[in-house]
Amino acid sequence: MYILAINCGSSSIKGKLYPIPSQPTQPLRDCASLSVSNIASHGERIKVKVNWTEGGKGLEEEGEDGGNVEYSSLVPMLLGKLTTSGSVNKADIHYVVHRIVHGGTHEKGLVITKDHTEGLDEMDKLSEFAPLHNHHAVLAVRSCLEALPDHTSFLAFDTLFHQTIPPETYTYALPPAHKPIQMPIRKYGFHGLSYASIVRSLAGHLRKREEEINIVVAHLGSGASACCIKGGKSIDTSMGLSPLEGLIGGTRSGTIDPTAIFHMFEDPGADGGLEGIQVTKAELVFNKQSGLLALAGTTNFGLLLSRLSNPSDPEHGQAALAYSIYLDRLMGYVSQYLFKLLSTLPLSSIDGIVFSGGIGERASPLRKDVLSRFSWLGAEVDEGKNESKEIEEGVKEITKQGSGLKGWVVETDEEGWCAQLAREEFGF
């Protein structure tokens, strides 16, 4: 028996397969990872990968043009590649757990079966608050129900980890809505599955209980957010009602004056033309055409750093400005959250600043620039550790021994945490 964890985005799908242990005390360990990339990318072929830790043969293939592929066909295709490249049959996959970005006010995940799909309609309605994620995830759930009719699905929400944020932090200064809405207009926060996995990993590394962990986390990838974690629980985060609020992302604007869009377009409320879901032109611009793409002409942070380090590069000036803006916004949230912890805790009780996500785990110059700005709190970057790509068991300290404020790189494991939540739900 196996559990499959699937993480669906608008441009990629990631997943991991876990054998269900014979004893409840045994840890979950994945036996295969799988992915599809270049989804919706016109002119680029989708890339499909399946990697087995043992007992199967690796697979790496290219498919049709990413701009022409039907999203609902991708998960069944990926399941087919998984089962033909290894010894697992579709009937062996008893559970599939899906990362769902927006769960609204839900305080626990939802169980979905072929005969009970009521929750999917609600999740699709919440797509207006997470237009790049929820709709695609719902398509994936429905396609799984068709491809694996006897399995049970579990929806794990990114918003669950942030249910501990207090009312004074999540409440917006807005009047009542003038139309029916799916849920209260307030801060919900995202990347919660990532933050939960980071707390677990760091607690294990430090040999502490999770409720003893006090950290500020910068989850920096194509989507970027920060989180203030006290006693292992979220007390504030940068993303809000939708993933748009907060930090600059690859194509997201982050927090800006909301009137800006009205000065840029004559009809920002018009339909944005996103296939399969109703999204306004304003939402499309803020979510898909802004961020690093607008500032630097690229969403590739590694390329931005390369241009930054080469003054003769014709894009150097643009890259330098984009980097400075990115760092400025990041410092605004990291410093704010650090002081939230320092207002009630001594510095010695704070476990440090954590960097995660594709950018956080790879961009050593950015980590150094952030930590060096806290040298007055005793932060001392260890150049060798910060530059090293080696990381044991997913956790690496990047500050010197005795540093007054510690810095960490922690690899996130959203799929692993999804599988853990499903394990707790179903009791295996």
C-alpha positions in Angstrom: 0.0 0.0 0.0 1.2 3.5 -0.9 0.3 7.1 -0.4 1.0 9.6 -3.2 1.5 13.3 -2.3 0.8 15.7 -5.2 1.7 19.4 -5.3 0.1 21.2 -8.2 1.1 24.6 -9.5 0.1 26.5 -12.6 3.4 25.7 -14.4 4.5 22.5 -12.7 3.4 19.4 -10.8 5.6 17.7 -8.2 4.9 14.5 -6.2 6.4 11.9 -4.0 5.3 8.3 -3.4 5.5 6.8 0.1 5.2 3.1 1.1 2.8 2.9 4.1 4.9 1.6 7.0 3.8 -1.6 8.7 4.0 0.0 12.1 2.6 3.5 13.1 5.9 4.4 14.8 7.9 4.0 11.7 8.7 7.2 9.7 7.4 7.8 6.2 10.2 7.6 3.6 9.6 8.3 -0.1 10.5 5.7 -2.6 9.9 7.8 -5.7 9.7 11.4 -6.8 7.9 12.6 -9.9 7.4 15.9 -11.7 6.0 17.7 -14.8 7.4 21.1 -15.8 6.9 23.7 -18.5 3.1 23.5 -18.2 1.5 26.4 -20.1 4.8 27.5 -21.5 4.3 28.1 -25.2 7.3 27.0 -27.3 8.7 24.7 -24.6 7.9 21.0 -24.4 6.7 19.6 -21.1 9.3 17.6 -19.2 8.3 14.5 -17.2 10.6 12.9 -14.6 10.2 9.9 -12.4 13.1 9.0 -10.0 13.1 5.9 -7.9 15.3 5.6 -4.8 15.5 1.9 -5.4 13.7 -0.9 -7.3 12.7 1.2 -10.3 14.2 2.7 -13.4 14.5 6.5 -13.8 12.5 8.2 -16.5 13.0 11.5 -18.2 10.9 12.4 -21.2 9.6 15.4 -23.2 6.0 15.7 -24.3 4.0 18.0 -26.3 4.2 21.8 -26.3 3.4 23.1 -22.8 1.1 25.7 -24.2 -1.2 23.1 -25.8 -1.4 20.5 -23.1 -4.7 19.9 -21.2 -3.9 20.3 -17.5 -6.4 17.6 -16.5 -4.5 15.0 -18.6 -1.2 15.5 -16.7 -1.8 13.6 -13.5 -3.2 10.5 -15.2 -0.2 10.6 -17.6 2.2 11.0 -14.6 0.5 8.0 -12.8 1.0 6.0 -15.9 4.7 6.8 -16.1 5.0 6.1 -12.4 3.5 2.6 -12.6 5.3 1.6 -15.8 8.7 2.6 -14.6 8.5 0.7 -11.3 6.8 -2.2 -9.6 3.9 -0.2 -8.2 0.4 -0.8 -9.6 -2.3 1.8 -9.6 -4.4 -0.4 -7.3 -1.5 -0.3 -4.7 -2.0 3.5 -4.3 -4.7 3.7 -1.6 -4.4 7.4 -0.7 -3.6 10.5 -2.6 -3.0 13.7 -0.7 -3.1 17.0 -2.5 -1.6 20.3 -1.6 -4.4 22.9 -1.8 -3.2 26.5 -1.5 -6.4 28.2 -0.2 -8.6 26.4 2.4 -10.5 29.4 3.6 -11.6 29.0 7.2 -11.1 25.2 7.3 -9.2 24.1 10.4 -8.4 20.7 9.1 -8.1 18.9 5.8 -10.9 17.4 3.7 -11.5 13.8 2.8 -12.6 13.2 -0.8 -13.8 10.0 -2.5 -15.4 9.3 -5.8 -18.8 9.2 -4.1 -18.2 12.3 -1.9 -16.8 15.2 -3.9 -18.8 18.0 -2.3 -15.7 19.8 -1.0 -14.2 20.1 -4.5 -16.9 22.6 -5.6 -16.1 24.7 -2.5 -12.4 24.6 -3.3 -13.0 25.7 -6.9 -15.1 28.6 -5.7 -12.1 29.7 -3.6 -10.0 29.8 -6.8 -10.9 33.5 -7.1 -8.6 34.0 -4.0 -5.8 31.8 -5.4 -6.3 31.9 -9.1 -3.0 30.3 -10.1 -3.3 27.3 -7.7 -6.7 26.1 -6.5 -8.4 25.5 -9.8 -5.4 23.4 -11.1 -5.3 21.4 -7.9 -9.0 20.7 -8.2 -8.5 19.5 -11.8 -5.8 17.2 -10.5 -8.0 15.8 -7.7 -10.9 15.1 -10.2 -8.5 13.4 -12.6 -7.1 11.2 -9.8 -10.6 10.1 -8.9 -11.1 9.0 -12.5 -7.6 7.3 -12.8 -7.7 5.7 -9.4 -11.4 5.2 -8.6 -10.9 3.1 -5.5 -8.5 5.5 -3.6 -9.2 8.1 -1.0 -8.0 11.7 -1.5 -7.1 14.1 1.2 -6.9 17.8 0.7 -4.1 19.5 2.8 -4.4 23.3 2.9 -1.5 25.8 3.0 -3.7 28.0 5.2 -4.0 25.5 8.1 -0.6 26.4 9.7 -1.7 30.0 10.0 -5.0 29.4 11.9 -3.1 30.5 15.0 -2.6 34.1 13.8 -4.4 36.4 16.3 -7.4 38.5 15.2 -5.5 41.8 15.6 -3.1 40.5 13.0 -5.4 38.9 10.5 -8.2 41.5 10.5 -8.3 44.1 7.7 -9.5 47.7 8.3 -12.4 47.3 5.8 -16.2 47.9 5.9 -18.6 44.9 5.4 -18.7 43.5 1.9 -21.5 44.7 -0.4 -22.0 41.4 -2.1 -22.1 37.7 -1.1 -18.6 36.3 -0.6 -17.2 32.8 0.0 -15.4 33.6 3.2 -14.4 36.6 5.5 -12.1 39.1 3.9 -9.0 38.8 6.1 -5.4 37.6 6.1 -5.1 33.8 5.7 -1.5 33.2 4.8 0.1 30.6 2.6 3.2 28.3 2.3 1.9 26.8 5.6 2.8 23.2 4.6 6.4 24.4 4.0 6.5 26.3 7.3 5.2 23.3 9.2 7.8 21.0 7.7 10.6 23.5 8.5 9.5 23.7 12.2 9.6 19.9 12.3 13.0 19.6 10.6 14.7 22.3 12.7 13.2 20.9 16.0 14.7 17.5 15.1 18.1 19.0 14.3 18.2 21.1 17.5 16.7 18.2 19.6 13.9 20.4 20.8 10.1 20.0 20.9 8.3 21.8 18.0 6.6 24.0 20.5 10.0 25.4 21.6 10.9 26.7 18.2 11.1 30.5 17.7 12.2 31.6 14.2 11.6 34.0 11.4 11.4 32.1 8.1 11.9 33.5 4.6 10.4 31.1 2.1 11.8 32.4 -1.1 10.9 30.8 -4.5 8.8 31.8 -7.4 6.3 32.6 -4.8 7.8 34.3 -1.7 6.6 34.9 1.8 7.9 35.3 5.4 6.6 34.0 8.6 7.0 34.8 12.3 6.9 31.5 14.3 6.7 31.6 18.1 6.4 28.4 20.1 6.2 26.4 16.9 3.1 28.3 15.7 2.5 31.0 13.2 1.8 34.4 14.7 2.2 36.5 11.5 2.9 36.0 7.9 3.4 38.3 4.9 0.8 36.8 2.5 -2.8 37.8 3.1 -6.2 37.1 1.7 -4.5 35.8 -1.4 -0.8 34.9 -2.1 -0.4 38.3 -3.7 0.1 40.4 -0.5 3.6 40.7 1.0 6.9 40.0 -0.7 7.9 40.3 -4.4 7.7 37.0 -6.3 8.8 35.9 -9.6 5.7 37.4 -11.3 3.8 38.8 -8.3 4.0 42.4 -7.4 3.8 41.9 -3.6 2.3 44.7 -1.5 1.7 47.9 -3.4 -0.8 50.9 -3.2 -4.0 49.3 -4.5 -4.9 52.4 -6.5 -1.9 51.9 -8.8 -3.7 49.6 -11.1 -6.5 52.1 -11.7 -3.9 54.6 -13.0 -2.4 52.0 -15.3 -5.4 50.6 -17.1 -8.8 52.0 -18.2 -10.7 48.9 -17.2 -8.7 46.8 -14.6 -11.9 45.0 -13.6 -12.4 43.5 -17.1 -11.9 39.8 -17.6 -8.2 38.9 -17.8 -8.7 36.1 -20.3 -7.2 33.3 -18.2 -8.6 30.1 -19.6 -10.8 28.0 -17.3 -11.3 30.6 -14.5 -12.7 34.1 -14.1 -9.8 36.5 -13.2 -9.7 40.2 -13.7 -7.1 42.1 -15.8 -5.8 43.6 -12.5 -5.3 40.2 -10.9 -3.6 38.9 -14.0 -1.2 41.8 -14.1 -0.4 41.7 -10.4 0.0 37.9 -10.3 1.6 37.0 -13.7 3.2 40.1 -15.2 4.8 41.8 -12.2 7.5 41.0 -9.6 11.0 40.1 -10.8 9.8 39.7 -14.3 8.7 43.3 -14.4 11.8 44.6 -12.6 14.5 42.5 -14.2 12.9 40.9 -17.3 13.5 37.5 -15.8 12.1 35.3 -13.0 15.5 33.4 -12.8 17.1 34.6 -9.6 20.4 32.9 -10.5 20.5 34.8 -13.8 19.8 38.0 -11.9 22.7 37.3 -9.6 25.0 36.6 -12.5 24.1 39.9 -14.1 24.6 41.6 -10.8 28.2 40.2 -10.4 29.2 41.4 -13.9 29.3 45.2 -14.2 30.0 44.9 -18.0 26.7 43.0 -18.5 24.3 45.4 -20.3 21.6 44.3 -17.9 23.7 45.0 -14.8 22.0 48.2 -13.8 18.5 46.8 -14.1 19.6 43.7 -12.2 21.2 45.8 -9.4 18.0 47.8 -8.9 15.8 44.7 -8.9 18.1 43.0 -6.4 18.1 46.1 -4.1 14.3 46.3 -4.2 13.9 42.6 -3.5 16.3 42.8 -0.5 14.6 46.0 0.8 11.2 44.3 0.8 12.6 41.1 2.4 14.4 43.1 5.1 11.1 44.9 5.9 9.3 41.7 6.8 12.3 39.8 8.4 13.2 42.7 10.7 9.5 43.3 11.6 9.0 39.7 12.5 12.3 39.5 14.4 11.2 42.4 16.6 7.8 40.7 17.2 9.8 37.9 18.8 12.2 40.1 20.6 9.3 42.1 22.1 8.4 39.1 24.3 11.5 36.8 24.2 15.2 37.2 25.0 17.5 36.9 22.0 18.9 33.7 23.5 15.5 32.1 23.1 15.3 32.9 19.3 16.6 30.1 17.2 17.4 32.3 14.3 16.5 33.3 10.7 15.7 30.5 8.3 16.0 30.6 4.5 14.1 28.1 2.4 12.6 27.6 -1.1 14.5 27.6 -4.4 16.0 31.1 -3.9 16.4 30.8 -0.2 18.3 27.5 -0.5 20.6 28.6 -3.4 21.2 32.4 -3.3 24.1 32.6 -0.8 24.7 36.4 -1.6 21.2 37.2 -0.6 21.5 35.2 2.7 24.7 37.0 3.5 23.2 40.4 2.8 20.3 39.8 5.1 22.3 38.4 8.0 25.0 41.0 7.8 22.3 43.7 8.5 21.8 42.0 11.8 25.4 42.1 12.9 24.5 44.5 15.6 22.5 41.6 17.1 25.6 39.4 16.9 24.9 37.6 13.6 28.2 36.4 12.1 28.0 34.7 8.7 30.3 31.7 8.2 31.4 32.3 4.6 32.4 28.7 4.0 29.1 27.2 5.2 27.0 29.8 3.5 28.7 29.2 0.1 28.8 25.4 0.5 26.1 23.5 -1.4 26.3 20.6 1.0 23.4 20.1 3.4 23.0 17.1 5.7 19.5 15.9 6.4 17.9 19.1 5.1 19.3 21.5 7.7 22.5 23.6 7.6 23.7 26.4 9.9 25.3 29.3 8.0 26.5 31.4 10.9 29.7 31.0 13.0 29.7 29.1 16.2 28.7 31.5 19.0 26.9 33.8 16.7 24.4 35.9 18.7 21.7 35.4 16.0 21.9 32.3 14.0 21.1 31.8 10.3 19.9 28.5 8.8 19.2 26.9 5.4 16.4 24.4 5.8 15.1 22.4 2.8 11.3 22.5 2.7 9.3 19.3 2.2 5.7 20.2 1.4 5.0 16.7 0.0 6.4 15.0 3.1 4.2 17.2 5.4 1.2 16.5 3.2 1.8 12.8 3.6 2.2 13.2 7.4 -1.1 15.1 7.7 -2.9 12.3 5.7 -1.2 9.7 8.0 -2.6 11.4 11.0 -6.0 11.7 9.4 -6.3 8.0 8.4 -4.3 6.5 11.3 -1.8 4.4 9.5 
